[in-house]
Amino acid sequence: MKLIVDPAAIEALVDKVLAANPKQLEQYRAGKTRLQGFFAGQVMKESKGKANPLVLNKILGVKLKGES
């Protein structure tokens, strides 16, 4: 199994997951920070478990805060 380590590829997956779950994103930004695990799980599901977790969590953290 080869991990996806390319930040651009992982960022694309994160963007896709966030766009597909606007309700959960709104809840996260309203204070339900435990939803970060939900989003990470969705990205891992989308990548078939191949997204590098360290890169994923770094990108996800930035995106969830609303930064580009």
Steps between C-alpha positions, in 0.01 A plus 500: 500500500642833395412811699388819331744763625446768235347797686316618187331161457399486865379860492277413204349212699447727803329763281275232351399366842437847645288597198298179535429562870404868544273428797778332696744776402259760636465300823880473532543874461224554756705315759457125442873445454463124549378492139862525385518124546192459280662702222830312533311173476316613189827599332655165594193326357528707180871415468437133584719542809800623304517867610796572725337574839755765600460697177123447509458635854719803429305596187166418662580719800571798277194445280262455794607834645392661175848586383580421138 
